[in-house]
Amino acid sequence: MVAALRLELAGIAYVLLEAQPRFGGRILSQPVAADAGFGVDLGPTWFWPHQQRMQRLCAELGRAVFAQHVAGDVLYQQSSTQPVQRSGAGEGMLSYRVEGGTQSLIAALTARLDPARLHVGRPIARIAHGDDGWYVTSEDAAGALRQIRAQHLVLAAPPRKLLQINGLAQCLPVGLPAALAATPTWMAAQAKFVAVYPAPFWRQDGLSGQVFSRVGPMVEIHDASATADTGFALFGFIGVPAEVRSQHSAEALQDACLRQLVSVFGAQAATPDVSYLKDWARDAWIVSDHDIGESPRHPELDLSVWLAQLHGMQLHFVGSEIAPDEGGYLEGALGSVETFTRTSGLFV
């Protein structure tokens, strides 16, 4: 989306194809209420003070940021047979959130792009490369195939998902397909639960909202409020492996998460206004078979060996996994876009 904005501002013609029915990919926010214009995050949530690209993008798009709430005591759930332990260990590391949910960045980007160039629900069926450029065949909502010829091809999907596109691997330089296949999709097999409440009862009890648990199903819990003072919420990372989660319904997992919140925070946690579960391991547009069961690790892919060939082919990668630094983070994706704008030869 940011790469498209840079092309838009430079007056360069482009077409943006998105396989899913919405823009954002792993960026996903859900509303705190039916009529609310802001939400809580089920995908990327934080960024940190050293991540200057994210801070500059939020400023450029007019999106306010606020510090993650960490004031108050931390809870430790060591065993289901032992009382929850409370510790005044001090405030955690400073991190930032986008006010109203990270997807507000996607909304702000969409508003700045030419709607005639934006296409959702258009998965790519085939990619081919010839002497006169790239041929990209996509499928529309009616199942009809449509082909676009482009001078440059810019790819943003996770590397392992890119390799599932018919024809792409055959176009790539020798050795690059194997390197892409070895690059993990950050957080692809993660599941996250969020519960929204009318008031931040944990703060009123002197708690930060942070919980570290050996009981589960959530292994970490944090304050997930949509802004500094509205949309009060708690979220947790589910520690149950994806293979085990697949044997249970979403409703059963949500119930287990709510029971855990009650066990650590008390009866007030039992009745959220709304709750959400997002199991990214069930998102076919994000996760690959190789990602399931693989231990989480940050992607590290050095494209320097193939840069000259990619430049000659006018092929560019702008995904988070293929980043000069901060791989896997939003910051990394923005770094990939910076590399694209600096080296593509389009922005002169």
N, C-alpha and C positions, 0 to 999 in steps of 0.2 A: 504493500500500500504506500509506503514512503517512497519506494523507487518510482511508483507511478506518479506520485506528487512531484518528484524532482523532474520527471519527464514533462508533466503538465506545465510546470512553471517555466520550463525551458522552451515550450512550444513544440515539443517533439511528439509526433503521432505515435500512439500506442493502443493496444487492446489488452485488457486485463481479464483473464479467464480464471474463475474460481470454481473448483469442483463442488464444494458444499453449497447449500442454499443460502448461506450467509457469508459475509466477509469476516476475517479475523483468525481463522485457523485455531490454534490453541488458545488464543485470547477469547475468553468467554465470560460474560457477566450476566447474571440473572437478576430480575427486578426484586427489590425488597418488598414491593406490594404491587397489586394489579395496575394501579394508576401512577406508579412511580416512574420518574424519568431517569433513575439511577439504580445501580445494582451492586451486587456482591460478586466477587471474583471466584470462578471455578477453574481458572487457568492461571497464567502468570499474575502475580499479585504484587511483588515488591521490586524495588530497585534501590540502589545504595548510593551514598554520597559521592563515591569515586566514579560513578557511571554518568559522566557528563553528557553523553549523547542523549540519554533519556531525559535529562533535565532540560536540555535545549529543545528537544521535540515538544515536550509538554508546554514550554513557554511559547514556542512557535504556533502551536495549535490552540493556545489560550486555555489550557486545562490546568486547574489548580492541583497542587499536590499537598500532602500532609504526612506527618511522621506517624509511623506505625505505633499504636498504643502499646506501651510496655510497662507503664507505671503500675506498681502494685506487686503483690506476692505471686510466686510461682508455685504450682501444685505438682506433686510427683505421685504417680500411681504405680507402686512397685508390685503389688499383688492384689488379687481379688479378695484375699482373706485378711488383708491389712488395711488400716485406715489410710486415707489419702494424707500425704505429708505436705505441709505448707512451709515455704521458705521465703524469707525476705532477701533473696540473693542479689538484689540490685537490678537496675534496668539493663536490658539487653542492648545489643548493637543497634545503632541508629539505622533505620531503613525508611523508605518512602513508599507511599501509595498514591495512585491517581484518584482524585476525588470522584466519587460516583461510579467507580469501576474502571478497569483498564479498557474495557470495550468502548468507553467514551472516546478514547483516542481513535478507534476505528470509525466511529460515527463522525468525528471531526475531520478525519482524512477523506471519508466518502463525500462529505459536503463540499470539499474543495476540488473534487475530481469531476470530469465530464461524464455524466451518467450514460451517455451514448457509448462510451468506451468500456463500461463495466458490465460484466456478465457473470452472474452466479448460476449454480447448477449446470456448469459446463465442464465436466471432467474431460481431460485430454485422453484420447484413445490411441493416438500415434504421433510420433515425431520423426521427421526425416530431414536430412540435410543434403542440399545440392549446390551446384556452382552458383545458383542465383539466390541462395539464402535458405531459410528454414521453412519447412512446411509443417504446420501444426493442425492436426485434425481433432476436433472436439465433438462431443455429443450434446445436443440440446435437450430441453425438457421433453420433447416429443420423440426422442430417440433418433432423430435425424443427425447425420454426420455433416459437419461444416469444416471447411479447410481455410486456413489463413496462411498467407506467405509473409514472412517477416525478414527484415535485414538482420536484426539482432534478436536473440532469444534470451530471456531473463527468467530464471527458475528459482522459486522460493520454497518449494515443498521440502520436507525432510529427505535426505539423500536416499534412504532405503525405499521410500515411496516413489521417488523419481525413477529408480531402476525398474519399477513395475510398469512404467509407461512403454508400450510397444515401440520398439525401434530406437529408443534413446541410447541404450548401451552400445549399440552398433555404431553410433555416431561419435562416441567419446574416444579420446586418446587412449592408447594402450596403458593399462594399469590403473586408470581412473575408476572404471566400474568396480574393481575390487576394493579400492580405497573408499568409495562411497558405501559399499556394502558393509564395510567394517566400521562405519561411523554410526554410533548409537543415536537414536532419536531421544532427545532430552525429555524426561518425564513422561514418555509415551505410555508406560504401563502403570502410571500413578492413578489413584482414585482419590477424590476429595469430597468432603461433606460440609455443607454450610447450613446453619440454622439462624434465622432472623428473629429478633425479639423486640417487644415494644419498649424495653428499657434495658440498660446495661447493668443488670443486677450484680454481675461479677465485680464491676468497678465499684459499685456501691458497697460491696463487701471488702474492699481493699485489695482485690485481686487484679492481676494484669490480664487474665484470660489465657495465659500460657499454662499448658499442661504437658508433661512428659510422662508417657505411659508404657509400662511393660505388659499391660493387660489387653488393651485394644478394645475394639478394632482400630481406633485411631491411636497412632503412636506419638503424634504431636498435635496440640490444639493451640489456636491463637485467636486473639481478637480480630474479627474480620469486618468491623463496622465500615459502612460504605463511605462515610465522611467522618470528620472528627467528632461530630455531635448528632448524627442521624443515621438511620439504617443500621441499628446495633445488631451485631452478629458475631457468632463464633464459627470457626472452621477448623477442620482437622484433616491431616493426611492419613489415609487408611493404610495400615501396615500389612494387611492381609494380602498375600501374593495374588497376582492376577488369575492364576490357574485355579486357586481356591475360590476367589470371588465369583468366577464364572459358574460355579456350582450352586450359587444362591441368587435369589431374585433381588432386584434393586430395592424393593420394599423391605425385605428382610435385612439388608445391609443398613438402610436408613433407620429402621427400628433399633438395630444394635447400636448404631451411633448415638441415637437419642438416649438410650438406656445408659450409655457410658457418660454422656453429659450430665445426666441426673446423678449418677454415682459420684461424680467429682464436684459438681456445682450445686446439687440439691434439687428440690422439687420444682423450682422456678424454671429449670431448663426443660421441663417435660412438655411444654406447650408453646412452641415457637409459632410466630405468625405464619411462617412459611419455611420450608427446608428444601434443600437441593442435594442431589448426589450426581456427580459426574465421574464415570469410570472411563478414563481415556483409553484403557486397554480394549474397550469395545467400540472405539471410534475407528472405523475402517479407513478413513482418510488420513489418519495420523500414525497409527501403530502398524508395524510389520510383524510377521511371525517371529523374526529374529529378536525383536524387542521384548517379546513376552518371555519372562523368566530370566532375562539378563539383568545382572546387578546394575543399578543406576551409576552412570559415570558421565562426566562432562565430555562432549565430543571434542576431538582434536584432529583437525584435518588440514594439512599443509598443502595448498594447491600450487606452490611455487614450481614444482617439477613440470606442471602442465600449463603454466600461465601463458607462455608464448603460443602454444597451439590453440588454447582457448581464445586468446585474443584474435588470432587469425581466423578462427571459426565464428567470431562475434557471438560467443556463448558466455553467459554470465550467471553466477550463482549469488543469490542475495538472502539465503536462508540463515537462520540462527546457528545451525550446526556447522555451516561453512563460513566461519568468521575468523578474522585475524586475531581476535582476542575476545574474551567473555563468551565463549561458545556455549550455546544453549540458552542464554539469557536474551531478553529483549535488546539489551545493549549490544550483544553480539550481532543480532540481525541488522541493527543500525550501522554497525561497523562494516558489515558486508555491503550495505548500500553505499556507504562512503567510498569503498573500494571500487564499486561499479561506476559511480559518477566520476571518479578520478582517473580510471584506466580504460573506460569503454571507448573513448574518442568521440562520444556523442555530445559532451558538454564542453563546448569551446567558445 
